[in-house]
Amino acid sequence: MNIQRENHSETFLVLWQKIDRIKLGGNQTNGQLQEEQLTLIAFDGIVYSNKDHYRLESDYVGSYNLIIDRVNEDDQGEYQCQLNTEPRKTKRIFLTVQVPPRIVDFRPNPPLISIRSGISLTLLCRAEGTPLPHIRWRFRDIDMNRIDSLPPNNSNIWFIPSINNNFPNTVECIADNGVLPASNRIFTISVE
């Protein structure tokens, strides 16, 4: 993330901050209220916050860069750089951290499910990631996908109203958001 100045002959103090938005109570007319909380990262070439995570670089021709090492999910958000010029020059940048999908909360479905024929079955597959993952289901133990019995794409719930012995033994839930690797969950179903 960087900011540049146009007048290279003067020295300016540079301030980097992270902007966190704190949600306050709202009402029916104005919706959710937010307050900005500024966290000082660096000022005048000195890093004050999390020194092993942030660092500054300048090319000495008007570019002031904030470098974030080992980026993680907590780094996502809005950053602000200010030059103490007259008038003050401010630039805001929003950093989106892409996170691969991860399937979470397997309950109530264990990986191996024993069920009587004729009983209904609900399979759940919930995933997290940034951007939000899309969910798709597939049969693993047959060559041809029986698309007519699969739930629609991006459905994390698969309701089977009446399972029978013809139902494939292994189904897979796949979560994908374009950030590698995709995540999957395999369910082995034994119909008695």
N, C-alpha and C positions, 0 to 999 in steps of 0.2 A: 504494500500500500504506500503510495507516495503523494507528496504535494510538491509543486514547483513554484518558485517565485520568479517574477519577471525582472526586477531590478537586481542585478547581480553585484552591484558595487557596495551595497549596504549590508550590515549584519543584522539578522533578525533572530529573535528567540522563537523556538518552535515548541509547540505543546501538542502531545498526543494523549488522547483520552479514549476510554471505552464507554459507550453509552448503554446503560442497562435501563430498560423500561419496567417500572414497578407498577403493577396493576392495583388500582385503588377501587373502592366501591363505586358503583354507578347507579343511575336510576333509569327508568323506562324512557325518558326523553333523550338523554344524551349518551346512553350506552355505557360502556366501560371507560373509566377515567384512568389515565396513565401519568406517571410522574417520571421524569428523567433523572437518573442517578449517574453522575460522572465519576469514573475511576481514573485517577492520574496514572498514566503509564510512563511517560517521559517528558522532561522539560529541559530546554537549553542543553541538549546533547547528553543528558544523564537519565538513565533508566531507573525509575523508582519502584516499579511494580514487577514482581516476578522476574528478576534479572536473568535467570537461566532460561526463560521462555521468550522474552522480548529482547530485541536489539535494534539499534539504529544504524543506518548507513546514509551517507551523504556523498554525492559526487562533486561537491564544492562548486557546482555551477547552478545551484538553485533547486536541486532535487533532495527531498528529505524523506527517506524510506523507513517505515516500521517493518521489521522482519519478525515473523512469529515462527519460532522453531518448534518442531514436534506438535503441529496443529492437532487439536482435539475438539470434540463436540462443544465444550465450554467456550471455545473461542468464537463460536458463531455469534454474530451480532453486529451492531453499528459502532464504527470507530470515527473519531473526529480529530482532525489536525488543524491547528491554528498557527498563523504567523502573526506576530505583534506589529503589523504594519498599520499605517493610517490611511484608509480604514482597515480594520482587521480583516484578514483573509482566512476563511474557514472552508474546509472541505470535509464532507461526510462520506463514508464508504461503508457499505453493508457487506459483510463477509458471510457467505453461506458455506458451511462445512458439509461436504457430501459424505454420507455414512453408509456402508454396505448394509443390505438387509440382514436382519437377525430375527429368527422365529422365536417368539417368547410365549410363555404360559401354555404348556401342553395340556394342562388340566382341562376338562376331565378325561381326555383321551390318552391312555397309555400307548406305548408303541405296539403292543400286541393286544388285540381285542378279540375276546371270545364272546360270541353272541348266538342266540337261538334263531333259527330260520323263522321268518314272519314278523320279527321284532323290528321296530324302527331304530335307526342309528343316526346320530348327529356327530360329524367330525368337525373339529374347530382348528383353525390355523391362523394365528395372529402374528403379524410381523411389524417390526419397527425399522426405521432407517430414514435417511434424508437423501433424496426426496422420498416421500412415502412409497413403500413397495406395492407393486401389483401382485395379486395372488392368482395362481392358476393351479388346477388339479389335473392329474393324469393317472391312468392305470399303468402299473409297472410290469405286470406279469402276463400281458397279452400283446400280440403284435399290433393289432389294429385298435386304435382308440375308439371306444364307444362314446362318441361325442354326445349322443342324445341323452346319456345318463350322467354326464358330468355337470357340475353346477356352472353357472355363468362365470366368465373370467372376472377376476377381482372380487370374488365372493370368498370371505374367510370362513363361511359356514357351509357345510355340505350336509343337507338333510336327506336321508334315504328312508322313505316311508315304510318299506317292508323289504328287508334284506333276505336273500335266498342263497342256495348253494351255487347258483350260477354267477354270483357276484365275484369279481376278481379278488384274489387273496391279498394283493398288495396295491395300495394307492399312495400317491405322493402329492404333497402340497409344495409348491415352489413359489418363493418370494423373490421378486426381481425389481430393482429400481434403476438399472443401468450402471450401478457402481458395483464392481466386482469384489468378491464373488457373490453370486446369488446364494440363497439359503434354501434348504429343503427339509422336509419332515416326512418320514415314511411311516405309514400305518400298515401293519400286517393284521388281516382280519380272518378269523377262523369262524366259519358258520357251522353250527352244530345241528 
